[in-house]
């Protein structure tokens, strides 16, 4: 009879299969995602837990996929000077979204799907 090995992360036991694979409890995954949402870097969470950077990024992406609402909405001023919320699939007319990252800027043309823009921004954040 084989004994299952375990190690501890954040006071939670993580079982290790006989082949050496870790079986990450959902609690740890959720805690890692919450820390990333709260501005922790994926690389730091990976080092702290002993998980790979790509695995932590997968946990974050999987959690984002489960959300039913967008991470952001675009606000534009209409002619009546009232804020208008647009859904991620709507076009913003002739406006261009510009994101400045240090010395580098990204310009996104009007009509670009907001869901794709969210994926780009998530990838940028995950790479930090």
ZADO-1210 file (C-alpha; in nm, 4 decimals, padded with zeros to 6 digits):
<atoms>
<atom x="00.0000" y="00.0000" z="00.0000" code="UNK" pos="1"/>
<atom x="00.1490" y="00.3351" z="-00.1049" code="UNK" pos="2"/>
<atom x="00.1447" y="00.6430" z="00.1089" code="UNK" pos="3"/>
<atom x="00.0260" y="00.9695" z="-00.0447" code="UNK" pos="4"/>
<atom x="00.2780" y="01.2461" z="00.0053" code="UNK" pos="5"/>
<atom x="00.1626" y="01.5964" z="00.0879" code="UNK" pos="6"/>
<atom x="00.3116" y="01.9374" z="00.1334" code="UNK" pos="7"/>
<atom x="00.1584" y="02.2485" z="00.2794" code="UNK" pos="8"/>
<atom x="00.0752" y="02.5820" z="00.1145" code="UNK" pos="9"/>
<atom x="-00.0961" y="02.8566" z="00.3134" code="UNK" pos="10"/>
<atom x="-00.1752" y="02.6025" z="00.5890" code="UNK" pos="11"/>
<atom x="-00.3540" y="02.3773" z="00.3373" code="UNK" pos="12"/>
<atom x="-00.2315" y="02.0284" z="00.2503" code="UNK" pos="13"/>
<atom x="-00.1565" y="01.9667" z="-00.1162" code="UNK" pos="14"/>
<atom x="-00.1517" y="01.5925" z="-00.1941" code="UNK" pos="15"/>
<atom x="00.1153" y="01.4569" z="-00.4251" code="UNK" pos="16"/>
<atom x="00.0282" y="01.1567" z="-00.6418" code="UNK" pos="17"/>
<atom x="00.2611" y="00.8549" z="-00.6573" code="UNK" pos="18"/>
<atom x="00.3820" y="00.9920" z="-00.9922" code="UNK" pos="19"/>
<atom x="00.4796" y="01.3206" z="-00.8261" code="UNK" pos="20"/>
<atom x="00.1964" y="01.5389" z="-00.9541" code="UNK" pos="21"/>
<atom x="00.0389" y="01.7842" z="-00.7144" code="UNK" pos="22"/>
<atom x="-00.3378" y="01.7831" z="-00.6729" code="UNK" pos="23"/>
<atom x="-00.4113" y="02.1494" z="-00.6084" code="UNK" pos="24"/>
<atom x="-00.7155" y="02.2021" z="-00.3843" code="UNK" pos="25"/>
<atom x="-00.9755" y="02.4448" z="-00.5146" code="UNK" pos="26"/>
<atom x="-00.9239" y="02.6585" z="-00.2024" code="UNK" pos="27"/>
<atom x="-00.5621" y="02.7283" z="-00.2952" code="UNK" pos="28"/>
<atom x="-00.6583" y="02.8061" z="-00.6547" code="UNK" pos="29"/>
<atom x="-00.9208" y="03.0544" z="-00.5379" code="UNK" pos="30"/>
<atom x="-00.6809" y="03.2170" z="-00.2910" code="UNK" pos="31"/>
<atom x="-00.4163" y="03.2544" z="-00.5632" code="UNK" pos="32"/>
<atom x="-00.6671" y="03.4105" z="-00.8047" code="UNK" pos="33"/>
<atom x="-00.7891" y="03.6522" z="-00.5375" code="UNK" pos="34"/>
<atom x="-00.4329" y="03.7642" z="-00.4663" code="UNK" pos="35"/>
<atom x="-00.3693" y="03.8262" z="-00.8377" code="UNK" pos="36"/>
<atom x="-00.6947" y="04.0227" z="-00.8622" code="UNK" pos="37"/>
<atom x="-00.5757" y="04.2227" z="-00.5606" code="UNK" pos="38"/>
<atom x="-00.2607" y="04.3192" z="-00.7612" code="UNK" pos="39"/>
<atom x="-00.0181" y="04.0409" z="-00.6670" code="UNK" pos="40"/>
<atom x="00.2066" y="03.9302" z="-00.9519" code="UNK" pos="41"/>
<atom x="00.1567" y="03.5832" z="-01.0936" code="UNK" pos="42"/>
<atom x="00.5290" y="03.5089" z="-01.0678" code="UNK" pos="43"/>
<atom x="00.5238" y="03.5926" z="-00.6952" code="UNK" pos="44"/>
<atom x="00.2229" y="03.3680" z="-00.6314" code="UNK" pos="45"/>
<atom x="00.3931" y="03.0879" z="-00.8251" code="UNK" pos="46"/>
<atom x="00.7084" y="03.1184" z="-00.6137" code="UNK" pos="47"/>
<atom x="00.5097" y="03.1348" z="-00.2908" code="UNK" pos="48"/>
<atom x="00.3001" y="02.8259" z="-00.3668" code="UNK" pos="49"/>
<atom x="00.5531" y="02.6178" z="-00.5558" code="UNK" pos="50"/>
<atom x="00.3259" y="02.6087" z="-00.8612" code="UNK" pos="51"/>
<atom x="00.4505" y="02.7004" z="-01.2062" code="UNK" pos="52"/>
<atom x="00.3850" y="03.0480" z="-01.3406" code="UNK" pos="53"/>
<atom x="00.1830" y="02.9030" z="-01.6285" code="UNK" pos="54"/>
<atom x="-00.0361" y="02.7035" z="-01.3895" code="UNK" pos="55"/>
<atom x="-00.1158" y="03.0094" z="-01.1774" code="UNK" pos="56"/>
<atom x="-00.1926" y="03.2038" z="-01.4970" code="UNK" pos="57"/>
<atom x="-00.4262" y="02.9199" z="-01.6019" code="UNK" pos="58"/>
<atom x="-00.6091" y="02.9426" z="-01.2676" code="UNK" pos="59"/>
<atom x="-00.6537" y="03.3168" z="-01.3211" code="UNK" pos="60"/>
<atom x="-00.7728" y="03.2722" z="-01.6799" code="UNK" pos="61"/>
<atom x="-01.0112" y="02.9928" z="-01.5836" code="UNK" pos="62"/>
<atom x="-01.1600" y="03.2120" z="-01.3108" code="UNK" pos="63"/>
<atom x="-01.1998" y="03.4999" z="-01.5570" code="UNK" pos="64"/>
<atom x="-01.3739" y="03.2684" z="-01.8045" code="UNK" pos="65"/>
<atom x="-01.6298" y="03.1749" z="-01.5378" code="UNK" pos="66"/>
<atom x="-01.7302" y="03.5365" z="-01.4815" code="UNK" pos="67"/>
<atom x="-02.0460" y="03.6359" z="-01.6603" code="UNK" pos="68"/>
<atom x="-01.9759" y="04.0094" z="-01.6598" code="UNK" pos="69"/>
<atom x="-01.6929" y="04.1934" z="-01.8344" code="UNK" pos="70"/>
<atom x="-01.3928" y="04.3176" z="-01.6375" code="UNK" pos="71"/>
<atom x="-01.4576" y="04.6661" z="-01.7694" code="UNK" pos="72"/>
<atom x="-01.7011" y="04.8654" z="-01.9751" code="UNK" pos="73"/>
<atom x="-01.6306" y="05.1548" z="-02.2080" code="UNK" pos="74"/>
<atom x="-01.7738" y="05.4918" z="-02.1078" code="UNK" pos="75"/>
<atom x="-01.8177" y="05.7610" z="-02.3722" code="UNK" pos="76"/>
<atom x="-01.9771" y="06.1024" z="-02.3687" code="UNK" pos="77"/>
<atom x="-02.2760" y="06.1308" z="-02.5957" code="UNK" pos="78"/>
<atom x="-02.3996" y="06.4556" z="-02.7509" code="UNK" pos="79"/>
<atom x="-02.6171" y="06.5316" z="-02.4477" code="UNK" pos="80"/>
<atom x="-02.3099" y="06.5208" z="-02.2161" code="UNK" pos="81"/>
<atom x="-02.4385" y="06.2099" z="-02.0384" code="UNK" pos="82"/>
<atom x="-02.2265" y="05.9034" z="-01.9703" code="UNK" pos="83"/>
<atom x="-02.3314" y="05.5996" z="-02.1696" code="UNK" pos="84"/>
<atom x="-02.2274" y="05.2450" z="-02.0836" code="UNK" pos="85"/>
<atom x="-02.1599" y="05.0201" z="-02.3798" code="UNK" pos="86"/>
<atom x="-02.1579" y="04.6442" z="-02.3675" code="UNK" pos="87"/>
<atom x="-01.8304" y="04.4739" z="-02.4676" code="UNK" pos="88"/>
<atom x="-01.9723" y="04.3696" z="-02.8046" code="UNK" pos="89"/>
<atom x="-02.0826" y="04.7207" z="-02.9047" code="UNK" pos="90"/>
<atom x="-01.8745" y="04.9477" z="-03.1225" code="UNK" pos="91"/>
<atom x="-01.7546" y="05.2810" z="-02.9895" code="UNK" pos="92"/>
<atom x="-01.8022" y="05.4662" z="-03.3176" code="UNK" pos="93"/>
<atom x="-01.4894" y="05.6486" z="-03.4330" code="UNK" pos="94"/>
<atom x="-01.3188" y="05.6452" z="-03.0916" code="UNK" pos="95"/>
<atom x="-00.9932" y="05.4621" z="-03.0431" code="UNK" pos="96"/>
<atom x="-00.8927" y="05.3021" z="-02.7155" code="UNK" pos="97"/>
<atom x="-00.5381" y="05.3860" z="-02.6153" code="UNK" pos="98"/>
<atom x="-00.3496" y="05.2070" z="-02.3385" code="UNK" pos="99"/>
<atom x="-00.0172" y="05.3448" z="-02.2186" code="UNK" pos="100"/>
<atom x="00.2271" y="05.0955" z="-02.0636" code="UNK" pos="101"/>
<atom x="00.5357" y="05.2860" z="-01.9585" code="UNK" pos="102"/>
<atom x="00.6984" y="05.4124" z="-02.2791" code="UNK" pos="103"/>
<atom x="00.4869" y="05.1849" z="-02.4980" code="UNK" pos="104"/>
<atom x="00.1352" y="05.2569" z="-02.6148" code="UNK" pos="105"/>
<atom x="-00.1309" y="05.0341" z="-02.7630" code="UNK" pos="106"/>
<atom x="-00.4010" y="05.1797" z="-02.9857" code="UNK" pos="107"/>
<atom x="-00.7087" y="04.9712" z="-03.0467" code="UNK" pos="108"/>
<atom x="-00.9275" y="05.0712" z="-03.3424" code="UNK" pos="109"/>
<atom x="-01.2972" y="05.1390" z="-03.3072" code="UNK" pos="110"/>
<atom x="-01.5125" y="04.8327" z="-03.3374" code="UNK" pos="111"/>
<atom x="-01.2466" y="04.6029" z="-03.1912" code="UNK" pos="112"/>
<atom x="-01.4276" y="04.3477" z="-02.9715" code="UNK" pos="113"/>
<atom x="-01.3964" y="04.4429" z="-02.6047" code="UNK" pos="114"/>
<atom x="-01.3718" y="04.0769" z="-02.5059" code="UNK" pos="115"/>
<atom x="-01.0544" y="04.0460" z="-02.7152" code="UNK" pos="116"/>
<atom x="-00.9184" y="04.3644" z="-02.5610" code="UNK" pos="117"/>
<atom x="-00.9840" y="04.2180" z="-02.2154" code="UNK" pos="118"/>
<atom x="-00.7832" y="03.9083" z="-02.3142" code="UNK" pos="119"/>
<atom x="-00.4925" y="04.1244" z="-02.4319" code="UNK" pos="120"/>
<atom x="-00.4920" y="04.3237" z="-02.1076" code="UNK" pos="121"/>
<atom x="-00.5085" y="04.0031" z="-01.9014" code="UNK" pos="122"/>
<atom x="-00.2125" y="03.8611" z="-02.0939" code="UNK" pos="123"/>
<atom x="-00.0133" y="04.1796" z="-02.0333" code="UNK" pos="124"/>
<atom x="-00.0942" y="04.1656" z="-01.6623" code="UNK" pos="125"/>
<atom x="-00.0026" y="03.7967" z="-01.6435" code="UNK" pos="126"/>
<atom x="00.3343" y="03.8648" z="-01.8044" code="UNK" pos="127"/>
<atom x="00.4365" y="04.1127" z="-01.5354" code="UNK" pos="128"/>
</atoms>
